[in-house]
Amino acid sequence: MSELLITNTEDEIIHKILDGEIALFEVLIRRYNSILYKIARSYDFDHETAKDLLQDTHIAAYQNLKNFEGRSSYKTWIAKIMVNKCLYKLSYGSGKYEVLHQIVDENSQPMFASKKQSTEANVLNRELSNILEKSLEKIPVHYRTVFILREAEGLSIAETAEMLNITPVNVKVRLNRAKTLLQKELEKYYSKAQLYDFNLIYCDSVVKNVFDAIQKSV
């Protein structure tokens, strides 16, 4: 599967999936689990509800893949599906909530592991991440979501605006407001990586559940 990530473009992978190579959909599931999970968490959904929304989003993407026209990136397209599902869940669902920093086993392996670090560095990063997450809990969700997409995921203003169906100007305003609401010292020391890490053990279960649902629909 790793060779596909290097030798095949995303458009080629999508075309192959549409031509019947359904197993390749795993590439797209694993590639975007992290950002989709962060989006769900930014809307205050707990870990289990976020996983359910993540799986539902992948299933919906697969079922509508033939309608993907490539006008925007697949990342933007599937993220918008997730945002819409989160908003629908907030309006009509009964999602459970939990504090944002209580999500995964600290000893489990991150899905996208970074370069090896010393124990001291890992502890420091964890502490900074916890401080950031606790601070983010205190700001309104529409500011928090923009902050996570721009700062944690590094998306462009245009991508963030398209995902959230707001103007680029609103993205800038919300991001600035989010930073203002966070503590000043946090702005200097927050960690842009490892926010709401979605762990490998959860990624594997999502892949399995999505493919189980796909097989039932085939």
C-alpha positions as CSV (number, residue, x, y, z in Angstrom):
1,M,0.0,0.0,0.0
2,S,2.9,2.4,0.7
3,E,4.0,2.3,-3.0
4,L,0.6,3.6,-4.0
5,L,1.1,6.7,-1.9
6,I,4.3,7.4,-3.8
7,T,3.6,6.3,-7.4
8,N,-0.1,7.1,-7.8
9,T,-1.6,10.6,-7.7
10,E,-4.8,11.1,-5.8
11,D,-6.8,11.4,-9.0
12,E,-5.3,8.1,-10.3
13,I,-6.3,6.4,-7.0
14,I,-9.9,7.7,-7.3
15,H,-10.2,6.6,-10.9
16,K,-9.0,3.1,-10.0
17,I,-11.5,2.9,-7.1
18,L,-14.3,3.9,-9.5
19,D,-13.0,1.3,-11.9
20,G,-13.5,-1.4,-9.3
21,E,-10.3,-1.4,-7.2
22,I,-12.3,-0.8,-4.0
23,A,-9.4,-1.8,-1.8
24,L,-7.5,1.3,-2.8
25,F,-10.1,3.4,-0.8
26,E,-8.1,2.5,2.3
27,V,-5.4,4.9,1.0
28,L,-7.9,7.8,1.2
29,I,-9.3,6.7,4.5
30,R,-5.9,6.6,6.2
31,R,-4.7,9.8,4.5
32,Y,-7.6,11.9,5.9
33,N,-8.5,10.3,9.2
34,S,-6.5,12.7,11.1
35,I,-8.0,16.0,9.8
36,L,-11.5,14.6,9.9
37,Y,-11.1,13.5,13.5
38,K,-9.8,17.0,14.4
39,I,-12.7,18.6,12.8
40,A,-15.2,16.5,14.7
41,R,-13.3,17.1,18.0
42,S,-13.3,20.9,17.3
43,Y,-17.1,20.7,17.4
44,D,-16.9,19.3,20.9
45,F,-17.8,15.7,20.0
46,D,-16.3,13.1,22.2
47,H,-13.9,10.4,20.9
48,E,-16.5,7.7,20.2
49,T,-18.9,10.1,18.5
50,A,-16.0,11.6,16.5
51,K,-15.1,8.1,15.3
52,D,-18.7,7.4,14.2
53,L,-18.9,10.7,12.3
54,L,-15.5,9.9,10.7
55,Q,-16.7,6.5,9.5
56,D,-20.0,8.0,8.3
57,T,-18.1,10.6,6.4
58,H,-15.8,8.1,4.6
59,I,-18.8,5.9,3.7
60,A,-20.7,9.0,2.3
61,A,-17.6,9.9,0.4
62,Y,-17.3,6.5,-1.1
63,Q,-21.0,6.3,-2.0
64,N,-20.7,9.7,-3.8
65,L,-17.2,9.3,-5.2
66,K,-18.5,9.3,-8.8
67,N,-19.9,12.8,-8.2
68,F,-16.4,14.1,-7.2
69,E,-15.5,16.4,-10.1
70,G,-12.1,17.6,-8.8
71,R,-13.0,21.3,-8.8
72,S,-11.5,21.4,-5.3
73,S,-9.1,18.9,-3.7
74,Y,-10.4,15.6,-2.3
75,K,-9.2,16.8,1.1
76,T,-11.5,19.9,0.9
77,W,-14.4,17.9,-0.5
78,I,-14.4,15.2,2.2
79,A,-13.7,17.8,5.0
80,K,-16.9,19.7,3.9
81,I,-18.8,16.4,4.2
82,M,-17.5,16.1,7.8
83,V,-18.4,19.7,8.6
84,N,-21.9,19.2,7.4
85,K,-22.3,16.0,9.3
86,C,-21.0,17.7,12.5
87,L,-23.5,20.6,12.0
88,Y,-26.3,18.2,11.4
89,K,-25.4,16.1,14.5
90,L,-25.3,19.3,16.6
91,S,-28.7,20.3,15.3
92,Y,-30.5,16.9,15.3
93,G,-28.3,14.3,17.0
94,S,-27.6,13.4,20.6
95,G,-23.7,13.4,20.5
96,K,-21.9,12.9,23.8
97,Y,-19.4,15.4,25.0
98,E,-16.2,15.2,26.9
99,V,-13.4,17.6,27.7
100,L,-11.2,17.9,24.7
101,H,-7.9,16.8,26.2
102,Q,-9.2,13.4,27.3
103,I,-9.1,11.5,24.1
104,V,-6.4,8.8,23.6
105,D,-4.1,6.6,25.5
106,E,-0.9,8.6,26.0
107,N,1.2,5.4,25.5
108,S,-0.3,4.4,22.2
109,Q,1.5,5.1,18.9
110,P,0.4,8.1,16.8
111,M,-0.9,7.3,13.4
112,F,1.5,9.9,11.8
113,A,4.6,9.5,14.0
114,S,7.0,12.3,13.8
115,K,10.8,12.0,14.1
116,K,12.0,10.3,17.2
117,Q,12.3,12.6,20.2
118,S,13.8,12.4,23.6
119,T,11.6,11.5,26.6
120,E,12.0,15.1,27.8
121,A,10.9,16.5,24.5
122,N,7.9,14.2,24.3
123,V,6.8,15.2,27.8
124,L,7.2,18.9,27.0
125,N,5.2,18.5,23.8
126,R,2.4,16.7,25.6
127,E,2.3,19.4,28.3
128,L,2.1,22.2,25.7
129,S,-0.6,20.3,23.7
130,N,-2.6,19.8,26.9
131,I,-2.4,23.5,27.7
132,L,-3.5,24.5,24.2
133,E,-6.4,22.1,24.2
134,K,-7.6,23.3,27.6
135,S,-7.4,26.9,26.4
136,L,-9.2,26.0,23.2
137,E,-12.1,24.6,25.2
138,K,-12.8,28.1,26.4
139,I,-13.3,29.7,23.0
140,P,-16.5,29.5,20.8
141,V,-16.6,26.6,18.4
142,H,-16.6,28.7,15.2
143,Y,-13.3,30.3,16.3
144,R,-11.8,27.1,17.5
145,T,-12.6,25.2,14.2
146,V,-10.8,27.9,12.1
147,F,-7.8,27.9,14.5
148,I,-7.5,24.1,14.2
149,L,-7.8,24.0,10.4
150,R,-5.3,26.9,9.9
151,E,-2.8,26.4,12.7
152,A,-2.9,22.7,13.5
153,E,-3.5,21.4,9.9
154,G,-1.8,24.3,8.1
155,L,-4.7,24.7,5.6
156,S,-4.7,27.9,3.4
157,I,-7.2,30.6,4.0
158,A,-9.0,29.7,0.8
159,E,-9.2,26.0,1.7
160,T,-10.6,26.8,5.2
161,A,-13.1,29.3,3.8
162,E,-14.4,26.6,1.3
163,M,-14.6,23.9,4.0
164,L,-16.6,26.1,6.3
165,N,-18.6,28.0,3.6
166,I,-17.4,31.4,4.9
167,T,-15.5,34.2,3.2
168,P,-11.7,34.4,3.4
169,V,-12.1,37.6,5.3
170,N,-14.2,35.8,7.9
171,V,-11.4,33.2,8.2
172,K,-8.9,35.9,9.0
173,V,-11.2,37.6,11.5
174,R,-12.1,34.3,13.3
175,L,-8.5,33.2,13.4
176,N,-7.4,36.6,14.9
177,R,-10.2,36.4,17.4
178,A,-9.3,32.9,18.4
179,K,-5.7,33.9,19.0
180,T,-6.9,36.9,21.0
181,L,-9.0,34.7,23.2
182,L,-6.1,32.4,24.0
183,Q,-3.6,33.4,26.6
184,K,-0.8,35.6,25.3
185,E,1.9,33.2,26.5
186,L,0.2,30.4,24.7
187,E,0.6,32.2,21.4
188,K,4.3,32.0,21.8
189,Y,4.6,28.4,22.9
190,Y,1.7,26.4,21.5
191,S,2.5,23.2,19.5
192,K,0.9,23.2,16.1
193,A,1.5,19.5,15.8
194,Q,0.0,16.6,17.7
195,L,-3.3,18.3,18.4
196,Y,-5.9,15.6,19.0
197,D,-3.7,12.8,17.7
198,F,-5.7,10.1,16.1
199,N,-4.0,6.9,16.9
200,L,-3.0,3.9,14.7
201,I,-5.3,1.6,16.7
202,Y,-8.3,3.8,16.0
203,C,-7.3,4.2,12.3
204,D,-7.3,0.5,11.8
205,S,-10.7,0.1,13.3
206,V,-12.1,2.9,11.1
207,V,-10.7,1.2,8.0
208,K,-12.3,-2.1,8.9
209,N,-15.7,-0.5,9.8
210,V,-15.8,1.6,6.6
211,F,-15.0,-1.4,4.4
212,D,-17.6,-3.6,6.2
213,A,-20.2,-0.9,5.3
214,I,-19.0,-0.6,1.8
215,Q,-19.1,-4.4,1.2
216,K,-22.7,-4.4,2.4
217,S,-23.7,-1.8,-0.1
218,V,-21.9,-3.4,-3.1
